[in-house]
Structure formats: C-alpha cells, structure tokens
C-alpha cells in the first residue's frame, strides 16, 4: 500500500516561508538605515526645454549644440 508523505513537504514550505519573511524584514530594516541619495535635477536643453543626458553635446530632440557645462 503506497503512502503519501506530505508532512515533510509542508514542513519544508513552512520553513521556507519563515526564512523568506525573516530575510524580507532584515532587508527592509537595512534599507531604512541607509541614507537615500538625493536626485539630481535633470539637465534641460536651453532651447526646447527637454531633458537631456549630463554628458550630451547636442540635444537629441532639437539637435541644437549645447553650451559647455560649467563645473
């Protein structure tokens, strides 16, 4: 007569959920303690006012040459 042993499977599932929840709480607390990086203001094209990359020399939207960025 075959026996279906589901007890060890349920035990493994419960153990996994407990460990996953503990890791979730740990990561949540670590993220809370870490300082958040302030978002830098987006660089805008002076001609079309669209957002552009910091190292761009031309605007990808209006193709105008951009003035040199002051450091």
ZIGIBEL-V683793 format. One record per helix or strand of 2 or more residues. SS is the DSSP state (hx for helix, st for strand). FROM is the first residue (numbers start at 1). LEN is the number of residues. If there is no record, write none. Layout:
# ZIGIBEL-V683793
ss->SS from->FROM len->LEN
ss->SS from->FROM len->LEN
This chain:
# ZIGIBEL-V683793
ss->hx from->7 len->27
ss->st from->43 len->2
ss->st from->51 len->2
